[in-house]
Amino acid sequence: MKKIELNNVSVSYIVGDFTNIGLKDVIIQKIKGTYVQKEFMALNDISFSLNEGELLGIIGTNGAGKSTLCKVISGIMRPTAGTMAVRGSIASLLELGTGFDGDLTVRENTFLRGAMLGYTREFMNQTYDSIIEFAELKEFEDRKFSHLSSGMKSRLAFSIACLVKPEILILDEVLSVGDGAFRKKSEKKMLEIIDGGATTLLVSHSLAQIRRMATKVLWLEKGKQVDFGETKEICDKYDEYLKKK
Amino acid sequence: MLQKLTAQIRQVKKYQFLFSELVKRDFKKKYKRTILGMFWSILSPLLQLAVMAVVFTKFFGRNTEHYIIYLFSGNLIFSFYKDSTNGGMHALMSNANIIKKINVPKYLFMLSKEVSSCINFGLTLIIYFIFVAIDGIPFSFRFFLLLYPVACLLIFNIGVGFILSALFVIFKDIQYLYDIFTQLLMYLSAIFYTVSVYPEKIQKLFYFNPVYVYITYFRRIVIDGVIPGVKYHLLCIGYAAAVLIIGMVIYKKYNYKFMYYI
């Protein structure tokens, strides 16, 4: 069964002018007739589909549109053109450690994040201890979140997000969380979820990791889809492209 | 229709936990790292009231009965309006980090801000009634009718919040414009003066100011001891409903576009 299907999906941001110049200048420019809205195609005509249990590696240089693609699939952003179908519950781990509130304690933040991910209060009450244990933050529970190190923050975010067994898992550069020991633990946890039949999207700059884990690969460059297909073939091509650069 | 409604209710239920956590967060954050904590929400309107009473009693207070309560009513309602709409305006942008990363309905951030300003208002309202008692106005069951303008004002604030937060995502200037606007609105809301100094025709113009209508409702009940007419009730709910509908239309139309701007 197709879990994720994208047909000619495009996303364009409105950049420059509009947001930065403010109301006054917009009105003046509109009167003068010099007003133009600039657009920036973050994703341009992307099409692919994934079956249940597949792991898609997304590669491309910085600014290729990888993170935007993850946002579109997790439903945070709507595509400006094209159609898309995503079937199943999603857990998306985008840029861990952001979106927490520095003024609140670790415990408060854990509950808040859990609530945002759609967990119920009962579920959080039951699993709170195991989250903290997995994140190894027992003695920091009542500390202010801003006092944590960045590694600790990502560890907590990872632990909260990976508690449930999602059908679709979106990982944006997250398998490099924390120190060596935690990385091993988190990779194991990830693999558990993936082996459980979750369809996974993995954004990574580590080609070795993609080669090892992915069943399909999508190569993006400046928002355009360069290639989509078998892992080995595309990784080889990408390797060559990077060397030439 | 019914199906849509039950789906809506299910959604509200689903986000109930998130909503209560957000309210808690907004409330905690407001008073974190202040020694006086929650007392600020009582102290700040009292200080404002004190200054106004000292300054204006000489000018306007001579012919007005229960001038302190007159002043307090105006201040109370206006502060609620101002706090809550200002909070609503910033609600989306100050949570941009979350909205960008996690798929949650954005209006929840706005509503939670409104609820925490409402709690604040509730605290000031208690002080208000203490003042009312001290000033020798006997308690009456009429006071329960005050729930009506408060509810209307809450709806009104939510509507304004929707409009402002959407504008603020796109135009950052709106915060300065709105500052000027609220200042003007304050002078036009007859907080420290009475409208009776104006000719009849001009007095009627005041009804175009929704905040003035809500303030007047309060004064009628508490100071004049009468229940305002049907006209007031219709105006109260009319303004609230109109603004809420406009706000919701704007939100519905643009909410997914916010992502391109944040």
HADDOCK unambig.tbl for C-alpha pairs under 7 A between the chains (distance, minus, plus):
assign (segid A and resid 13 and name CA) (segid B and resid 260 and name CA) 5.15 0.50 0.50
assign (segid A and resid 14 and name CA) (segid B and resid 260 and name CA) 6.25 0.50 0.50
assign (segid A and resid 14 and name CA) (segid B and resid 261 and name CA) 6.94 0.50 0.50
assign (segid A and resid 19 and name CA) (segid B and resid 170 and name CA) 5.72 0.50 0.50
assign (segid A and resid 19 and name CA) (segid B and resid 171 and name CA) 6.39 0.50 0.50
assign (segid A and resid 19 and name CA) (segid B and resid 261 and name CA) 6.77 0.50 0.50
assign (segid A and resid 22 and name CA) (segid B and resid 171 and name CA) 5.12 0.50 0.50
assign (segid A and resid 22 and name CA) (segid B and resid 172 and name CA) 6.02 0.50 0.50
assign (segid A and resid 22 and name CA) (segid B and resid 173 and name CA) 5.72 0.50 0.50
assign (segid A and resid 23 and name CA) (segid B and resid 171 and name CA) 5.65 0.50 0.50
assign (segid A and resid 23 and name CA) (segid B and resid 173 and name CA) 6.17 0.50 0.50
assign (segid A and resid 75 and name CA) (segid B and resid 103 and name CA) 6.12 0.50 0.50
assign (segid A and resid 76 and name CA) (segid B and resid 100 and name CA) 6.81 0.50 0.50
assign (segid A and resid 76 and name CA) (segid B and resid 102 and name CA) 6.47 0.50 0.50
assign (segid A and resid 76 and name CA) (segid B and resid 103 and name CA) 4.82 0.50 0.50
assign (segid A and resid 77 and name CA) (segid B and resid 256 and name CA) 6.83 0.50 0.50
assign (segid A and resid 77 and name CA) (segid B and resid 259 and name CA) 6.34 0.50 0.50
assign (segid A and resid 78 and name CA) (segid B and resid 256 and name CA) 6.62 0.50 0.50
assign (segid A and resid 94 and name CA) (segid B and resid 101 and name CA) 6.16 0.50 0.50
assign (segid A and resid 98 and name CA) (segid B and resid 97 and name CA) 6.71 0.50 0.50
assign (segid A and resid 99 and name CA) (segid B and resid 97 and name CA) 4.84 0.50 0.50
assign (segid A and resid 99 and name CA) (segid B and resid 98 and name CA) 4.50 0.50 0.50
assign (segid A and resid 103 and name CA) (segid B and resid 29 and name CA) 6.89 0.50 0.50
assign (segid A and resid 112 and name CA) (segid B and resid 18 and name CA) 6.71 0.50 0.50
assign (segid A and resid 112 and name CA) (segid B and resid 21 and name CA) 5.74 0.50 0.50
assign (segid A and resid 115 and name CA) (segid B and resid 17 and name CA) 5.98 0.50 0.50
assign (segid A and resid 115 and name CA) (segid B and resid 18 and name CA) 4.50 0.50 0.50
assign (segid A and resid 116 and name CA) (segid B and resid 18 and name CA) 5.86 0.50 0.50
assign (segid A and resid 116 and name CA) (segid B and resid 104 and name CA) 6.53 0.50 0.50
assign (segid A and resid 120 and name CA) (segid B and resid 17 and name CA) 6.46 0.50 0.50
assign (segid A and resid 121 and name CA) (segid B and resid 17 and name CA) 6.15 0.50 0.50
